[in-house]
Amino acid sequence: MVLATGAIAQRAGQVATIRHGTVVGMQTVDLNNSDALKGALIGGAFGAALTSSSKSSSRRRRNAAIGAVMGTAAGASRSNMGRLYSVRAMDGTIIQVATEQTEIRVDDCVMVEESGGRANIRRAAQSACDAASQAVLNEPEIVAELQEEAAECTAAKEELVAAETDEQMEFAVRKIQILCYN
């Protein structure tokens, strides 16, 4: 049984689908290489910048700056290295998530949160990937807590996209690292 919660809106009309699974593969990819990312969910701060509704040239420049703030070489070159994680969900399907996060490892239990065309992947307790835990993960208070955490992460990413100054960007990046990268 897959945990696919959506009971609590993150913003009006927006819900998160949350699935647990085990990382079965990872590879280093250039996040700017659309061919390498085909079929993958785009996550992390990079995903927030990429899926922003505004694609003006000033927004693109700021998105490059976001990459630089995140510690990538985006400000100095065209490459933006990250990871493409393959996650075997509890129902056996494979989910791919591309993100700037590099801390997750093969065999880690993770949550994949999808909301508003964006994704997030974060470590979860190993017991969350046990079939015996699925009933607990479907309990209303657990669903509500997971939705709240996903909403906080989404809000932090939106702050990054809306940032106007370097200080605001740096603050938002740190907030994403704290709220989204468990």
N, C-alpha and C positions, 0 to 999 in steps of 0.2 A: 504494500500500500504506500503510495506517495503522499507526502504531506504537501498539499497545495492549498495554502490558506489564502483567503482574500476577504475575510469578514470585516475588516476595519479599513476604512479609506485613509490613504496617506494625505491626499488632497481631495478636493471635491471630485468624485468620479474616478479616483485613482486608487488601486489596490496593489498589494504585493503578492506575488505567487512565490511561496517559499518551499524549496525542495531540499531535502538532505541527501547526501551521497558521499561516496568515497572517491578521492582523487586517484585515478588509474593511470594518468599520464600527464606530462607537462613538457613544454618545449619553449625555448626562448624565441621570440618573434619580434619583428619590427612592427610596432603598433600602427605605423603609417602605411604598411603594405596591405592594401585591401585584399589582395589575392590570398595572403596568408591567413586572413581573418574570415574568409568566406564561411558562412554558416555558424559562426560563433556569436555568442552574446558579447556585447562590449561592456566592460565594467570599469570600476574604479573612477578616479578623478578624470582620467583620460576619456572614459565613456561619457561622463557628464559634459565635458567640453565638446566632444565630438557630436553628441546628440542634441546640443543646444539648438533651439529653434531659430536663432539668428545666425546667419552665415556671412555677415558683412566682413569686409576686409579687416576692420578694426577688431572684430570678434576673432577672426582667424589669427591675427597677430597676438591677441591676448591668450588664445588657446596655446600658441607656441610658448608664450611666457609661462603658462601654467605648467607645461612640460618641463621647462627649465627650473621652476620652483620645486617641482617634484624630484629634482635631482637627476633628471635625464639630460641627454645632450640635445634636446629639441631646440634650444636656443642657439646652439652652435652648428648643428647639422640637420639633415633631413631625417635621420633615423631617431626612433623613439623606442627603445628596447623595453620589452615587457615579457609576460608569460601567457601562453595559451594552455589553460588547464582543461583536461578531459575528466569529467566527473561521471561515475556510474551512479545514477539515481537509484533510490530504493526499488523502483519498478523495473530496473535493468536497462533503462534507456541511458544513452550517453549525452551529456550536456557539455558543450565547450564554452569556456568563458575566457576572453582576452582581457588582460588588466595589467597595470603597471606594478601590481603587487608581486613580490618575489619570495615571500616568506613561507608560502604554503608548499607542502611536500607531497609526493606520492604516498598513498595510504592514509593521509589525513582525512578525517571526517569533516565535511564542510556543509555550509548552507549556501544555496544559490538563491538570491533574492532577485526577482524580476519585477520592475515597476516602471510604467511610463516609458517604455522603450529602452530603459537602462537596466543594468544588472550589477550585482555585487556578489562577491564570493568571500566568505569568511570561514575561519575554522570554527568547528562546533565540538562539543564533548563527544568523545568516541562512542559513548553509549547512544547518542542520537542516531547513529547509523546501524544500530541493532534492530532487527525486525521486532523484537519484543518491546521496544520503546515507542513504536508508532502510535499505540493507543494513548500514551502519555502526551505525545506531541500534538495530538488532536484535541486535547482538553482545552476548553474555552480560555482559561486563564493563561495557558502556555501559548496558544494561538495569539491572544491579545499582546502578550509580552514580545513575541517574535515580530508581530506587526509593528509594534511601537519602536523596536530597535531598527527595523527596516526603514520606518518613516524618519527617524532621526538621521540615519545615514543619507537618505535621499535629500533631506533638508540641508545637510552639510554640503553635499555636492552642488545643490542649487546656489548656496552662498558662494561657492567657488566660481561658478559660472557668472554670477552677478557682481563679483568683486571688481572694483574700479581702481584700486591702488595696489601696489606691491605688498603693503602691510596687510591689507584685507585678503589678498591671495594667500600669503604665507599663513595667516591665521586660519583660513578655511582649509588649507592643505593639512595642517596639524589636526584640525577638528575631524577631517575625513580619516586620517590615520588612527585617531582614537576611537571614533564611532563606527568605522566600517571595516577595520582590518583585524579584528580580534585574533 
